[in-house]
Amino acid sequence: MKTTWFSGRLAALMAAGLIVLGGLSAGCSDDEGGGTTGPEPTKITVEEIIFNPKSLGPGDTLRVTAVVTSSSQNVGDPVDYSWTSSGGVFLETNKASVRWVAPLQSAVYSVTVSAKNDANTSTRTDGVFVGQGDPFIAERAGELFPVPSGVTVYYTSAPESEEDGLIIRRKEGAVDAAPFGTEHRGRQFSFDRSRTLAAHMFVERNPLKLSVLYDDLQSAVRDTIMRDRRPYPQRANYFQWPTVSANGQFVCFEGGLLDQTAPPEQGGVDTFAVYLYHFPSHTAQRATFWGNNDGPRVSNCFFPSVSSDNRHLVFVSDRGGSTVWEYYALPINGTTVTTDTIPDAIVRLTDTGGQMASGTAVPPGRLQTEWHPGSLPILAVIGADGKLRLVTTDGSAAVLITAPGKVTDIRWSPNEPLLAAAITDTDGTNRIHQVSVSGETAVITAADAGDKIANLAWSPDGELLIYAVTRGSDVWYEMFDFGGSTGLTKPVRISPATVSTSRAKAYGPPLQVLRPSWQAAGRMAYLFFLDESTPRVVSVDLSGIGD
């Protein structure tokens, strides 16, 4: 039996599932002067430090409570408490529940409590973030794209229709401005690593036309990569999902070459191919043709990307025409890609037996992928089976990560060859694992029971990891000190919990995300909130963490 003692916040602790069985200062007294004593004292443990509120601004006062447990009630053996911290001022230091006045400087501070009885002394240290979010984008905030050099941030302004989106440029102290005015409406935005070149899909109405556009954001020069020019009433071809290579020299995208007169259910034959565009030669090349005239044996290809070393065009395809989807690659030579009409040009990168992308739908569900941020040609992929695979273009077999459970999110560290992966383990617990390029895994941290972890985001120096936590309808952000600069091994909450509104849900994916972003230089983090009429963003200065 484990007995829990605490002071204050009865309702909160009972809601957390803690059962109160006794008090350390209660019990027997020797009022007749006899020699009778209680049972031998048993060891105590400080199980948890509870902060109320869990997120506070500089100078705020909060209640800090120690949760102490033991295997028995320890009748007649009171506990002595002692509190210390790396900053701020305690208004009391000798109680189980005390008040702490936060410092005026934003940082993560360590709070330590020591609990002592006749059997032992137990000590615990937890961290609390002191900081305040400043308004950054007041409404209609979509995905953020901070520029590595400077304070410019591009972002998609998300209306209530996922077919539209306006990319805006925000500079420190300046009014938002669209790089191409109102002509920059579209969706499926992608950028190079320097955020100077971008591509996106543009939708024209009446009649429906889909185009892929390429933009030089520094000179405001635009190039139309591909545009469907077939006249109405012929079916419009679909060109979409443009992805810019890390060096900005290539844009790959998919094209739905639809039967001009009839859809497949009426006997028409639709083909889905992938393309590669080269900048600055402004040439677009179709890469896949295999089975183009074989009717039902047409090989459909989707979701292309360019490898980290810019040497391969990688995509998902069902080469057998039986909707068994795997990853394939074609070599890029200079400014062009070798097409699959060349014998032995295409290489299969995975062999999952249909587990990579499931179902018979065309196209299959879009997979979550991320290329290694350096030059290693390694693609991390979450398959339809919830498993994580590391796919390489160097000819070696894909590595299947054997950690138990379902992988829900992945992010490469910016300065180490390792991956952070959010995994819902077989016991239902959400944990973040670190994964090496050779497939070894280790647990970084675990969420509380019932909490869900998603939307991982590394700081530019790879020291801090921010992610969103969901508990019921509440959402907040936590930070984990991966580099160890604070000495804290437990995540720290850096935002209050908010509840999304029904109207905010209309700004859903792909235009609205909850993934935090970081300013490329320094430690300015941008956090999304859905607690008002439209999604908004606040900036949080984390530069004092670990100093």
DAJORA-V548757 format. One record per pair of residues at least 4 apart in sequence whose C-alpha atoms are under 6 Angstrom apart, sorted by sequence separation. I is the first residue (numbers start at 1). J is the second residue. D is the distance in whole Angstrom. If there is no record, write none. Layout:
((I/J/D) (I/J/D))
This chain:
((14/18/5) (116/120/6) (180/184/5) (191/195/6) (204/208/5) (216/220/5) (244/248/6) (262/266/6) (264/268/4) (278/282/6) (294/298/6) (306/310/6) (332/336/6) (333/337/6) (352/356/6) (382/386/6) (383/387/5) (424/428/6) (425/429/5) (435/439/6) (436/440/5) (447/451/6) (458/462/6) (470/474/6) (508/512/5) (13/18/6) (116/121/4) (147/152/6) (192/197/6) (204/209/5) (216/221/5) (245/250/5) (263/268/5) (264/269/6) (278/283/5) (307/312/5) (318/323/5) (332/337/4) (340/345/6) (382/387/6) (413/418/6) (424/429/6) (435/440/6) (459/464/5) (470/475/5) (507/512/6) (519/524/5) (530/535/5) (92/98/5) (115/121/6) (147/153/6) (170/176/5) (191/197/6) (203/209/6) (215/221/6) (244/250/6) (262/268/5) (277/283/6) (291/297/6) (292/298/5) (306/312/6) (318/324/5) (331/337/6) (340/346/6) (372/378/6) (382/388/5) (413/419/6) (424/430/4) (435/441/5) (458/464/6) (469/475/6) (518/524/6) (529/535/6) (115/122/5) (146/153/4) (158/165/5) (169/176/6) (191/198/4) (203/210/5) (215/222/5) (244/251/4) (277/284/4) (291/298/5) (306/313/5) (318/325/5) (331/338/6) (371/378/6) (381/388/6) (391/398/5) (412/419/4) (423/430/6) (434/441/6) (458/465/5) (469/476/5) (518/525/4) (529/536/5) (91/99/5) (114/122/6) (145/153/6) (157/165/6) (169/177/5) (190/198/6) (202/210/6) (214/222/6) (243/251/5) (276/284/6) (291/299/6) (305/313/6) (317/325/5) (371/379/4) (381/389/5) (390/398/6) (411/419/6) (423/431/5) (434/442/5) (457/465/6) (468/476/6) (469/477/6) (517/525/6) (528/536/6) (90/99/6) (114/123/4) (145/154/5) (156/165/6) (157/166/5) (168/177/6) (169/178/6) (190/199/5) (202/211/5) (214/223/5) (228/237/6) (243/252/5) (259/268/5) (276/285/5) (305/314/5) (317/326/6) (370/379/6) (380/389/6) (390/399/5) (411/420/5) (422/431/6) (433/442/5) (457/466/5) (468/477/5) (517/526/5) (528/537/5) (52/62/6) (83/93/5) (90/100/4) (113/123/6) (144/154/6) (145/155/6) (156/166/5) (168/178/5) (189/199/6) (201/211/6) (213/223/6) (242/252/6) (259/269/6) (275/285/6) (304/314/5) (316/326/6) (370/380/5) (380/390/5) (389/399/5) (410/420/6) (422/432/4) (433/443/4) (456/466/6) (467/477/6) (516/526/6) (527/537/5) (52/63/5) (82/93/5) (89/100/6) (113/124/6) (144/155/4) (156/167/4) (189/200/4) (201/212/5) (213/224/5) (242/253/4) (259/270/5) (275/286/4) (304/315/4) (316/327/5) (369/380/5) (379/390/6) (389/400/5) (410/421/4) (421/432/5) (432/443/6) (433/444/5) (456/467/4) (467/478/6) (480/491/4) (516/527/5) (527/538/5) (51/63/6) (82/94/5) (89/101/5) (112/124/6) (143/155/5) (155/167/5) (188/200/5) (200/212/6) (213/225/5) (241/253/5) (258/270/4) (275/287/5) (303/315/6) (315/327/6) (369/381/5) (379/391/5) (389/401/6) (409/421/6) (421/433/5) (432/444/5) (455/467/5) (466/478/6) (479/491/5) (526/538/6) (51/64/5) (81/94/5) (88/101/6) (112/125/4) (143/156/5) (155/168/5) (187/200/6) (188/201/6) (200/213/6) (212/225/5) (240/253/6) (257/270/6) (274/287/6) (302/315/6) (315/328/6) (368/381/6) (378/391/6) (388/401/5) (409/422/5) (420/433/6) (432/445/5) (454/467/6) (455/468/6) (466/479/4) (479/492/5) (526/539/5) (50/64/6) (81/95/6) (88/102/5) (111/125/6) (142/156/5) (154/168/5) (187/201/5) (199/213/5) (212/226/5) (240/254/6) (257/271/5) (302/316/5) (314/328/6) (368/382/6) (378/392/5) (408/422/6) (420/434/5) (431/445/6) (454/468/5) (465/479/6) (478/492/5) (514/528/6) (525/539/6) (50/65/5) (88/103/5) (111/126/6) (142/157/5) (154/169/5) (186/201/6) (199/214/4) (211/226/6) (239/254/6) (256/271/6) (257/272/6) (273/288/6) (301/316/6) (314/329/4) (377/392/6) (407/422/6) (408/423/6) (419/434/6) (431/446/4) (453/468/6) (465/480/5) (478/493/4) (525/540/5) (4/20/6) (49/65/6) (110/126/6) (141/157/5) (142/158/5) (153/169/6) (186/202/5) (198/214/6) (211/227/4) (239/255/4) (256/272/4) (301/317/4) (313/329/5) (330/346/5) (377/393/6) (407/423/4) (419/435/5) (430/446/6) (453/469/5) (464/480/6) (477/493/6) (478/494/5) (524/540/6) (49/66/5) (110/127/4) (140/157/5) (141/158/6) (153/170/5) (198/215/5) (238/255/5) (255/272/6) (300/317/6) (313/330/5) (329/346/6) (406/423/5) (418/435/5) (430/447/5) (452/469/5) (464/481/5) (477/494/6) (524/541/5) (3/21/6) (5/23/6) (109/127/5) (140/158/5) (152/170/6) (166/184/6) (197/215/6) (238/256/5) (255/273/5) (312/330/6) (329/347/5) (406/424/5) (418/436/5) (452/470/5) (464/482/5) (477/495/6) (524/542/6) (48/67/5) (109/128/5) (152/171/5) (166/185/5) (197/216/5) (209/228/6) (237/256/5) (254/273/6) (299/318/6) (312/331/5) (328/347/6) (405/424/5) (451/470/6) (463/482/5) (476/495/6) (523/542/5) (47/67/6) (108/128/6) (165/185/5) (197/217/6) (237/257/5) (254/274/4) (299/319/5) (311/331/6) (312/332/5) (328/348/4) (386/406/5) (387/407/6) (405/425/4) (451/471/5) (463/483/4) (476/496/6) (523/543/5) (46/67/6) (47/68/6) (108/129/4) (165/186/5) (196/217/5) (237/258/6) (253/274/6) (311/332/5) (328/349/5) (386/407/5) (404/425/6) (405/426/5) (476/497/5) (46/68/4) (107/129/6) (164/186/5) (165/187/6) (253/275/5) (299/321/5) (327/349/5) (430/452/6) (475/497/5) (45/68/5) (86/109/6) (107/130/5) (164/187/6) (252/275/5) (298/321/6) (327/350/6) (474/497/6) (475/498/5) (45/69/5) (86/110/5) (106/130/5) (252/276/4) (297/321/5) (326/350/6) (474/498/5) (44/69/6) (85/110/6) (106/131/5) (235/260/5) (251/276/6) (474/499/5) (44/70/5) (85/111/4) (234/260/5) (251/277/5) (358/384/6) (473/499/6) (504/530/6) (85/112/6) (250/277/5) (356/383/5) (357/384/5) (84/112/5) (210/238/6) (250/278/5) (272/300/5) (273/301/5) (356/384/5) (83/112/6) (210/239/6) (249/278/6) (272/301/6) (325/354/6) (504/533/6) (66/96/5) (83/113/5) (249/279/5) (324/354/5) (326/356/6) (355/385/6) (500/530/5) (501/531/6) (504/534/5) (65/96/6) (82/113/6) (500/531/5) (65/97/4) (82/114/5) (325/357/6) (499/531/5) (41/74/5) (64/97/6) (81/114/6) (498/531/6) (64/98/5) (81/115/5) (63/98/6) (80/115/6) (63/99/5) (80/116/5) (62/99/6) (79/116/5) (323/360/6) (62/100/6) (79/117/5) (401/439/6) (61/100/6) (201/240/6) (61/101/4) (60/101/6) (60/102/5) (59/102/5) (58/102/6) (59/103/5) (58/103/6) (59/104/5) (58/104/4) (415/462/6) (27/75/5) (28/76/6) (147/195/5) (254/302/6) (350/398/6) (414/462/6) (27/76/5) (413/462/6) (26/76/6) (22/73/6) (25/76/6) (253/304/6) (288/339/6) (192/244/6) (287/339/5) (288/340/5) (24/77/6) (25/78/4) (190/243/5) (191/244/6) (192/245/6) (193/246/5) (24/78/5) (190/244/6) (192/246/5) (192/247/6) (192/248/5) (457/516/6) (455/515/4) (460/520/6) (486/546/5) (6/67/5) (245/306/6) (485/546/5) (243/305/6) (5/68/5) (4/68/6) (4/69/4) (3/69/5) (309/375/5) (3/70/5) (308/375/5) (2/70/5) (3/71/6) (309/377/6) (2/71/4) (3/72/6) (308/377/5) (1/71/5) (307/377/6) (58/130/6) (57/130/5) (58/131/6) (56/130/6) (57/131/5) (57/132/5) (43/119/5) (46/122/6) (42/119/6) (43/120/6) (45/122/5) (41/119/6) (7/96/5) (7/97/5) (160/506/6) (160/507/5) (158/511/6) (127/492/6) (129/494/6) (142/511/5) (142/512/5) (148/520/5) (146/519/6) (140/534/5) (141/535/5) (139/534/5) (140/535/5) (141/536/5) (139/535/6) (139/536/5) (138/536/5) (137/536/5) (137/537/5) (136/537/5) (136/538/5) (135/538/5) (136/539/6) (134/538/5) (133/538/5) (134/539/5) (133/539/5) (133/540/5) (107/544/5) (108/545/6) (107/545/5) (55/495/6) (55/496/6))
